[in-house]
Every structure is written in C-alpha cells, then in structure tokens.
Amino acid sequence: MIFVIDDDVSMAECVARACKTDARIFTNAISAMEEIAAGVMPELIFLDILLDGPDGFTFLNELVSYTDTGRIPIVIVSSLNYTKSDLSNYGVVGYLNKDTMLPQEIRQYVEKYTG
C-alpha cells in the first residue's frame, strides 16, 4: 500500500495513478497518521510539504519519532526546492518537483520500495 498525502486533490490523483498499484490518497497529515495509528502501514509515502493543518515536516517529525514508522520510505513531492541534506534526518529517500516530475519517476520509486 502506498500513501499519497497532498491537499491538492488533482495532484494527489495524478501521483496515485502513476503508481499503478494500490494507493490511498489523504488530503491532510492527520488523516494519514490516524490510518497508520489504526495499523495500516504503508510501504511508501509520497508527501507534499505545504499541507492544510499540520505541514509535511510535522508529519515527518511524528513518523521518525517511532521505530516502526521511522523506517517508511518517504518521497517529497513539492514545488519548493529542497536538497537531500535538508531532508536526510526524516527518512526521505527522494524528492520530486511538482512542476517537472514525470510519471516514470514516480514508478521508479514504487518499483524500488514496494514488494
């Protein structure tokens, strides 16, 4: 299972479709954390940083504070520019710029991190 967390529903749907596998869309970090707390553990998360409510960094801080969720690979999908060193403490395995990313880049992460 893949989680796509983005308050832009159109963007989230595009990312989920590009995954070509079972992907759940969440429009905020709280809903995604509630699902994880209920025992649904994603294999991979595509995460926007600028979210309504708690932002992506708040979500990342919550994830890394627990051993089991701290190992979930995260791909940031954002229009903001980040370097890998900016995100290395959060378990981030990649960064996709919303303005330039391609579906095959999304699928590469899916193939690499999901069973």
Secondary structure, 3 states (H helix, E strand, C coil): CEEEECCCHHHHHHHHHHHCCCEEEECCHHHHHHHHHCCCCCCEEEECCCCCCCCHHHHHHHHHCCCCHHHCCEEEEECCCCCHHHHHHHCEEEEEECCCCCHHHHHHHHHHHCC
